[in-house]
Amino acid sequence: MECRRIVSFLAATCLLLLIDVAADEHNHVYELGNEVVLWMSTVGPYHNRQETYSYYSLPFCKGPKEVINHYHETLSEALQGMELKISGLNIEFRQPVKRKEYCKIDLNEESYKAFVYAVRNQYWYQMYIDNLPIWGVVGEPDDTNGEISYYIWTHKKLDIGYNGKQIVDVNLTSESKIELKPGKKIPFSYEVNWKKSNIKFEDRFDKYLDPNFFQHRIHWFSIFNSFMMVMFLVGLVSMILMRTLRKDYARYSKDEEMDDMERDLGDEYGWKQVHGDVFRPANSPMLFSALIGAGFQITFVVLNVILIAIIGELYTERGSMLSVAILVYALTSPINGYAGGGLYARMGGRLWIKQMLLSAFLIPALVCGTAFFINFIAMYYHASRAIPFGSMVAVTCICIFVILPLTVVGTILGRNLAGTPNAPCRVNAVPRPIPEKKWFMEPFVIIMLGGILPFGSIFIEMYFIFTSFWAYKIYYVYGFMLLVFVILIIVTVCVTIVCTYFLLNAEDYRWQWTSFLAAASTASYVYLYSFYYFFFKTKMYGLFQTAFYFGYMALFSLALGIMCGTVGYVGTNAFVRKIYSTVKID
């Protein structure tokens, strides 16, 4: 059953990438009188967007219709807590429904307390018609008489716009406010109005977007500012390194013309002195190569998902972004194995099976571990964010039967095609002692300072990304995200090269981990910023929302750190190989 679900998930995702037709709700084309399903999704407090519960966790009643022609819930929807329940309301394409009562509830003490709690905490609910989201408020308090009374909206008025055979607009109006009192009978009703609309089907999501927010002048200015910082930084790095390296080459050439006595009496210093140790394998090569392999994979996943989002407008389909991310991550597993396996072989590692398993399951284990921890809290709260057991099994099957075999293939290719050591300098048998240096040249200080400029280049974009995920905004400006991604890569490489040059000039050859961690420290600043955002930019509260926020922000920051660390190491590795291959070493 689960394997069949995985196959259907992969097939549906591939179809989403190839054609602009949704698998859900058929293909958004209706004939006169066709069934239109109103899905009831979730309900939860307005200020805690991620704290959602099933719509029927509140004592709402269903309509008389019990069976529909189709039902659809993808793996990504289940992982995101999108519970879709049948509303039971009879809606047919272009068939208006006059105000009609569809059910009543007897408000006993338990139901009364549940509704009062929801109204007091500003509960909103979410519905879908033809994949278009609809939001409504449960009720509102009223204290005009000196006492606080709680009211609930009982009538749903749906105004649905159509263009030809397609639904292009849905609006909900909540009416009939009724006071909540124990023992009271509360009727629920609905009506449906169909209106011809000039909105094109491909433009129907424009009403949900917020151009004034995402295309604000501050956003444009931040992009321009980051771009100018890149130009300045690249020019500065090029000028400093070219001039400094030219002097170094001249000094080393002069040293080579001296005889042995003069050379011994000379004051030799600088990065050339560690040529016999600079290509020594990094400490903990298995973990290091696994991180680099995972970083390559994450980088390719992020780049491809951004490009697909630009082309396909993934925000218009429920769960499509997560579906594409899972699919791309699974299919890029050979990149992980190739990069990590090849690096581990070049470092002389022999436990390649352990390295391969660590590389394959490093990111999935972190993601599943975090989700498993949060899942316990979600289950305690009976929240819709609790991941069903079947979905856990499906994810496990993807890891074992898709990700692992592809990683094995990549590792074998990496060991055979890129596993031969090819350092331009031979490695000394005995490590050279590292001389004492000033405190600001220590690796720890370099690591902490290395992430400041990269974080500065993405600081503003982080605010927009956080707001889209933790508030009610739909992120759609993926062109901005692509520019910021490129800027982040360039700034990270430039900063890490400079840090590594200073480290080698201090005759400290521990550059592999230093370059990786200096670039990865960007993530620590992002995580610190998430604390500021939580306390000063949101009104979130409660154990569930706090654990959810900081748990997944830690996961996001960790993935960002691994990606930046890999980019920094790759750029630094190219720089180090270049300078040591140019200088003549005796």
C-alpha positions in Angstrom: 0.0 0.0 0.0 2.8 2.4 1.0 4.9 1.5 -2.1 1.9 2.2 -4.3 1.6 5.6 -2.6 5.2 6.3 -3.2 4.9 5.4 -6.9 1.9 7.6 -7.3 3.6 10.4 -5.5 6.7 10.3 -7.8 4.5 10.0 -10.9 2.3 12.9 -9.9 5.4 15.0 -9.1 7.0 14.2 -12.5 3.7 15.1 -14.2 3.7 18.4 -12.3 7.1 19.2 -13.7 6.3 18.2 -17.2 2.9 19.7 -17.8 0.9 22.5 -16.2 -2.1 20.3 -15.3 -3.1 19.5 -11.8 -3.8 15.9 -10.7 -6.1 17.2 -8.0 -9.6 18.3 -8.9 -9.2 16.6 -12.3 -7.6 19.3 -14.5 -9.6 22.3 -13.4 -12.1 22.0 -16.2 -15.8 21.6 -15.4 -18.9 21.1 -17.4 -22.2 22.6 -16.4 -23.5 20.8 -13.3 -20.2 19.0 -12.5 -19.4 18.3 -8.9 -17.3 21.1 -7.2 -15.8 19.9 -3.9 -15.5 22.2 -1.0 -12.7 20.8 1.2 -12.5 21.7 4.8 -8.8 21.9 5.8 -7.6 23.2 9.1 -8.4 25.6 11.9 -6.0 27.3 14.4 -5.0 30.6 16.1 -4.3 33.5 13.8 -0.9 34.4 15.4 0.3 30.7 15.4 0.1 29.8 11.7 1.8 26.4 12.2 -0.4 25.4 15.1 -3.3 23.9 13.1 -5.9 21.4 13.9 -8.4 19.5 11.9 -11.4 21.6 11.0 -13.7 19.2 12.7 -11.7 19.2 15.9 -14.1 22.0 16.7 -17.7 20.8 17.0 -18.7 21.9 13.5 -21.3 19.8 11.7 -21.1 18.4 8.1 -23.5 18.7 5.3 -25.7 15.9 4.0 -23.4 14.8 1.2 -21.2 11.9 2.3 -19.7 10.6 -0.9 -17.7 12.4 -3.6 -16.4 11.3 -7.0 -12.7 11.6 -6.1 -10.4 12.2 -3.2 -6.8 13.3 -3.2 -4.1 13.8 -0.7 -0.4 13.7 -1.6 2.5 12.7 0.6 3.7 16.3 0.7 0.2 17.5 1.9 0.3 14.9 4.6 3.8 16.0 5.7 2.6 19.6 5.8 -0.4 18.8 7.9 -3.0 19.7 5.2 -5.9 17.6 6.3 -8.7 17.7 3.7 -12.1 16.7 4.9 -15.3 16.6 2.9 -17.6 19.5 3.8 -20.7 17.6 2.7 -22.1 20.7 0.9 -23.6 20.1 -2.5 -22.0 22.5 -5.0 -22.3 22.1 -8.7 -20.6 24.1 -11.4 -22.6 27.2 -12.4 -25.6 26.1 -10.4 -26.5 28.7 -7.8 -27.7 27.6 -4.3 -30.0 29.9 -2.4 -29.6 30.3 1.3 -29.9 26.8 2.7 -29.6 25.3 6.2 -27.5 22.1 6.1 -27.1 21.1 9.7 -27.7 22.0 13.4 -25.6 21.5 16.5 -26.8 21.2 20.1 -24.4 23.4 22.1 -23.6 21.3 25.2 -21.1 22.4 27.8 -18.1 20.8 26.1 -19.0 22.3 22.6 -19.6 25.7 24.2 -16.1 25.7 25.9 -14.5 24.6 22.6 -16.1 27.4 20.6 -15.4 30.1 23.3 -11.8 29.1 23.4 -11.5 29.3 19.6 -13.2 32.7 19.5 -11.1 34.1 22.4 -7.9 32.9 20.6 -8.9 34.3 17.2 -9.2 31.0 15.4 -9.3 31.0 11.6 -10.2 28.2 9.4 -9.0 27.3 5.9 -11.0 25.7 3.0 -10.3 24.9 -0.6 -12.4 25.0 -3.8 -10.6 23.9 -7.0 -7.3 24.3 -5.2 -8.0 28.0 -4.3 -7.6 28.7 -0.6 -10.4 30.4 1.3 -10.0 31.7 4.8 -12.7 32.5 7.4 -12.9 33.5 11.0 -14.7 31.3 13.5 -16.3 34.1 15.5 -15.6 37.3 17.5 -16.1 38.6 21.0 -18.3 41.5 21.9 -18.2 43.6 25.1 -20.7 46.4 24.2 -22.8 45.6 27.3 -20.0 45.6 29.7 -19.7 41.8 29.6 -17.8 39.9 27.1 -20.1 37.8 24.9 -18.8 35.3 22.3 -20.4 35.0 18.9 -20.0 32.5 16.1 -20.5 33.0 12.3 -23.0 30.4 11.1 -23.6 31.3 7.4 -21.1 30.9 4.6 -21.8 32.9 1.5 -19.6 31.7 -1.4 -19.2 33.9 -4.5 -17.5 31.9 -7.2 -16.2 33.5 -10.4 -15.8 31.4 -13.5 -14.2 32.0 -16.9 -15.5 29.5 -19.5 -15.2 26.1 -17.9 -12.7 27.0 -15.2 -13.0 28.5 -11.7 -10.9 31.6 -11.4 -12.1 33.3 -8.2 -13.6 32.4 -4.8 -14.8 34.8 -2.1 -16.2 33.9 1.3 -18.5 36.2 3.3 -19.3 35.1 6.9 -22.7 36.2 8.1 -25.4 35.5 10.7 -23.6 36.1 14.0 -25.1 34.0 16.8 -24.2 34.3 20.5 -22.8 31.2 22.1 -24.8 29.9 25.1 -24.9 26.4 26.6 -27.9 24.4 25.5 -28.6 26.5 22.5 -29.3 25.0 19.0 -27.2 26.6 16.4 -28.1 26.2 12.7 -25.5 26.4 10.0 -26.3 27.5 6.4 -24.6 28.3 3.1 -25.3 29.8 -0.3 -23.5 29.8 -3.6 -23.5 32.5 -6.2 -21.8 32.1 -9.6 -20.5 35.1 -11.4 -18.8 35.4 -14.8 -15.3 36.8 -14.5 -12.8 38.2 -16.9 -9.9 36.9 -14.8 -7.7 34.5 -16.8 -7.1 31.1 -15.3 -3.3 31.6 -15.1 -3.8 34.9 -13.2 -6.3 33.6 -10.6 -3.7 33.5 -7.8 -2.7 37.1 -8.3 -5.2 38.2 -5.7 -3.4 36.2 -3.0 0.0 37.8 -3.7 1.2 41.0 -2.1 3.3 43.1 -4.5 3.4 46.0 -2.2 5.2 43.8 0.4 7.6 41.8 -1.7 8.3 44.4 -4.4 8.8 47.2 -1.9 11.6 49.7 -2.5 13.5 48.2 0.5 13.5 44.8 -1.2 14.9 46.3 -4.5 17.4 48.4 -2.5 18.6 45.4 -0.6 19.3 43.5 -3.8 21.1 46.5 -5.3 23.1 47.0 -2.1 24.1 43.3 -2.0 25.1 43.4 -5.7 27.3 46.5 -5.1 28.9 44.7 -2.1 29.7 41.8 -4.3 31.3 44.0 -6.9 33.3 45.8 -4.2 34.3 42.6 -2.5 35.3 40.8 -5.6 37.4 43.7 -6.7 39.0 44.2 -3.3 39.8 40.5 -3.0 41.3 40.4 -6.5 43.4 43.4 -5.9 44.7 42.4 -2.5 45.4 38.8 -3.5 47.0 39.7 -6.8 49.3 42.3 -5.4 50.1 40.3 -2.3 50.6 37.1 -4.1 52.8 38.9 -6.7 55.0 40.0 -3.8 55.0 36.5 -2.4 56.0 35.0 -5.7 58.8 37.6 -6.1 60.1 36.9 -2.6 60.0 33.1 -3.1 61.8 33.4 -6.4 64.5 35.5 -4.8 64.8 32.9 -2.1 65.3 30.1 -4.6 68.3 32.0 -6.1 70.1 31.9 -2.8 72.4 29.1 -1.8 71.5 26.8 1.1 73.6 28.9 3.7 71.9 32.2 2.8 68.5 30.5 2.8 69.0 29.1 6.3 70.1 32.5 7.5 67.2 34.2 5.8 63.9 35.1 7.4 61.5 32.7 5.7 57.9 32.9 6.5 54.5 32.8 4.8 52.2 30.2 3.1 55.0 28.5 1.2 56.5 27.1 4.4 53.5 24.8 4.9 53.6 23.3 1.4 54.4 19.9 2.8 51.3 19.8 5.1 48.7 21.9 3.3 47.3 18.9 1.4 47.3 16.7 4.5 43.9 15.0 4.9 41.5 16.8 7.1 40.8 15.5 10.6 37.8 13.2 10.7 37.8 12.7 6.9 34.7 10.5 7.0 32.5 13.2 8.6 34.2 15.9 6.5 33.6 14.2 3.2 30.0 13.3 4.2 29.3 17.0 4.9 30.8 18.1 1.6 28.8 15.5 -0.3 25.6 16.6 1.4 26.5 20.2 0.8 26.9 19.5 -3.0 23.4 17.9 -3.0 21.7 20.7 -1.0 23.2 23.3 -3.4 21.9 21.5 -6.4 18.5 21.0 -4.8 18.2 24.6 -3.9 19.2 25.9 -7.3 16.9 23.5 -9.2 13.9 24.1 -7.0 14.3 27.9 -7.4 14.6 27.5 -11.2 11.5 25.2 -11.3 9.6 27.6 -9.1 10.4 30.5 -11.4 9.2 28.5 -14.4 6.3 26.6 -12.9 4.8 28.9 -10.2 4.7 26.2 -7.7 2.8 28.3 -5.1 -0.4 27.8 -7.1 -0.7 24.0 -6.2 -1.0 22.6 -2.7 2.1 20.9 -1.5 3.8 21.2 -4.9 6.9 23.0 -3.5 7.6 20.2 -1.0 6.9 17.5 -3.6 9.4 19.0 -6.0 12.0 19.4 -3.3 11.6 15.7 -2.2 11.8 14.5 -5.8 14.8 16.7 -6.7 16.6 15.7 -3.5 16.1 12.0 -4.2 17.2 12.2 -7.8 20.4 14.2 -7.0 21.6 11.6 -4.5 24.3 10.5 -7.0 25.9 13.9 -6.7 26.2 13.4 -3.0 27.8 10.0 -3.4 30.2 11.2 -6.1 31.4 14.3 -4.3 31.7 12.7 -0.9 33.0 9.3 -2.1 35.6 10.9 -4.3 36.9 13.3 -1.6 37.0 10.5 1.0 39.1 8.3 -1.4 41.5 11.2 -2.2 42.0 11.6 1.6 43.0 7.9 1.8 39.8 6.7 3.5 39.1 3.0 3.4 35.9 2.6 5.2 33.9 3.7 2.2 30.7 1.8 3.0 30.4 3.6 6.4 31.2 6.9 4.7 28.5 6.2 2.0 25.9 5.4 4.6 26.8 8.5 6.6 26.6 10.7 3.5 23.3 9.2 2.3 21.5 9.4 5.6 23.1 12.6 7.2 20.4 15.0 6.0 17.4 12.6 6.1 18.4 11.6 9.7 18.6 15.3 10.8 15.2 16.1 9.1 13.5 13.0 10.4 14.9 13.4 13.9 13.7 16.9 14.2 10.3 16.1 12.7 10.0 13.1 15.0 10.7 15.2 18.1 8.2 17.9 17.0 5.7 15.1 16.1 5.5 14.0 19.7 4.5 17.6 20.7 2.0 17.8 17.8 0.4 14.4 18.8 0.1 15.7 22.4 -1.8 18.7 21.1 -3.7 16.6 18.6 -2.6 19.0 15.9 -2.9 18.4 12.2 0.9 18.9 12.0 1.3 15.4 13.5 2.7 13.3 10.6 0.7 10.1 10.0 2.5 6.8 10.5 1.9 5.9 6.9 3.7 9.0 5.7 6.6 8.1 7.9 6.8 4.7 6.3 6.6 6.3 2.9 9.5 8.7 3.6 11.5 5.8 5.0 10.9 3.8 1.8 12.1 6.7 -0.3 15.3 6.9 1.7 16.0 3.1 1.6 14.8 2.3 -1.9 15.6 5.5 -3.8 18.2 7.7 -2.0 20.5 4.9 -0.8 20.8 3.0 -4.2 21.5 6.3 -6.0 24.1 7.3 -3.4 25.8 3.9 -3.8 26.0 4.5 -7.6 27.4 8.0 -7.1 30.0 6.7 -4.5 31.3 4.0 -6.7 31.7 6.4 -9.6 33.3 9.0 -7.3 35.8 6.5 -6.0 36.8 5.2 -9.4 36.7 8.4 -11.4 37.7 11.1 -8.9 39.3 9.1 -6.1 43.0 9.3 -7.1 45.1 11.8 -5.0 46.3 14.6 -7.2 47.8 17.2 -4.9 50.4 19.4 -6.5 52.7 19.0 -3.5 53.8 15.9 -1.7 52.8 15.5 1.9 55.5 15.3 4.6 55.5 12.1 6.8 55.7 14.1 10.0 53.3 17.1 10.5 55.0 20.5 10.8 54.5 22.2 14.2 52.1 25.2 14.0 53.8 28.3 15.3 52.2 30.7 17.8 50.3 33.6 16.2 48.2 36.5 17.3 44.7 35.9 18.7 42.9 37.2 15.7 44.6 34.7 13.4 43.3 31.7 15.4 40.9 29.4 13.4 38.1 30.0 15.9 38.2 33.8 15.4 38.4 33.4 11.6 35.5 31.0 11.7 33.3 33.5 13.7 34.2 36.4 11.5 33.8 34.6 8.2 30.0 34.5 8.3 29.4 38.2 8.9 29.6 39.4 5.3 27.6 36.5 3.7 24.9 37.0 6.3 24.8 40.7 5.5 24.2 39.9 1.8 21.1 37.8 2.6 19.9 39.7 5.7 16.9 41.5 4.1 15.9 38.4 2.0 15.7 36.4 5.2 13.0 38.7 6.5 10.9 38.2 3.4 11.4 34.4 3.5 10.6 34.2 7.2 7.5 36.3 6.8 6.2 34.1 3.9 6.7 31.0 6.0 5.7 32.1 9.5 3.0 34.6 8.5 0.2 34.8 5.9 2.2 35.8 2.9 2.8 33.7 -0.3 6.4 34.0 -1.5 6.4 34.3 -5.3 9.5 36.5 -6.2 11.8 33.6 -6.9 13.8 35.8 -9.3 14.9 37.8 -6.2 15.8 34.5 -4.4 17.9 33.4 -7.4 19.8 36.7 -7.4 20.4 36.5 -3.6 21.5 32.8 -4.0 24.1 33.8 -6.5 25.2 36.7 -4.4 25.6 34.5 -1.4 27.7 32.0 -3.3 30.1 34.7 -4.6 30.4 36.5 -1.3 31.0 33.2 0.6 33.8 32.2 -1.8 35.5 35.5 -1.7 35.4 35.8 2.1 36.6 32.2 2.7 39.5 32.7 0.3 40.7 35.7 2.2 40.3 33.9 5.5 42.3 31.0 4.3 45.0 33.1 2.9 45.5 34.8 6.2 45.5 31.4 8.0 48.1 29.9 5.6 50.2 33.0 5.8 50.3 32.4 9.6 51.7 29.0 8.7 48.6 27.2 9.9 47.8 24.4 7.4 44.4 23.4 9.0 42.5 25.1 6.2 40.0 22.4 5.2 37.8 22.6 8.3 38.5 26.2 8.8 37.3 27.2 5.3 34.2 25.0 5.7 33.3 26.3 9.2 34.1 29.9 8.3 31.6 29.8 5.5 29.1 27.7 7.5 29.1 30.2 10.4 26.7 32.3 8.2 24.1 29.9 9.5 24.8 30.8 13.1 24.0 34.4 12.4 20.8 33.4 10.6 19.7 31.3 13.6 20.4 34.2 15.9 18.4 36.5 13.7 15.5 33.9 14.0 15.4 34.7 17.7 15.0 38.4 17.0 12.3 37.7 14.4 10.4 35.4 16.8 10.3 37.9 19.8 10.0 41.2 17.9 8.3 40.4 14.6 5.7 37.8 15.5 3.1 37.2 18.2 3.6 33.5 18.4 3.1 31.8 21.7 2.8 28.3 23.3 5.0 25.3 23.6 3.9 23.8 20.3 4.5 26.8 18.1 7.8 27.6 19.9 9.2 24.1 19.5 8.0 24.0 15.9 9.6 27.4 15.1 13.0 26.9 16.7 13.2 23.2 15.7 12.7 23.8 12.0 14.7 27.1 12.0 17.6 25.0 13.5 17.1 22.6 10.6 17.0 25.4 8.0 20.1 27.0 9.5 22.0 23.7 9.6 21.2 23.0 5.9 22.2 26.5 5.0 25.4 26.1 6.9 26.3 22.8 5.2 25.6 24.4 1.8 27.7 27.6 2.5 30.4 25.5 4.1 30.7 23.3 1.0 30.7 26.3 -1.3 33.4 28.0 0.8 35.6 24.8 0.8 35.3 24.2 -2.9 36.3 27.8 -3.8 39.1 27.7 -1.2 40.3 24.3 -2.5 40.6 25.7 -6.0 42.5 28.7 -4.7 44.9 26.7 -2.6 45.7 24.3 -5.4 46.3 27.2 -7.8 48.8 29.0 -5.6 50.8 25.9 -4.7 50.9 24.6 -8.2 52.3 27.8 -9.5 55.2 28.1 -7.0 58.2 25.9 -7.6 58.7 23.7 -4.5 62.0 22.0 -3.9 
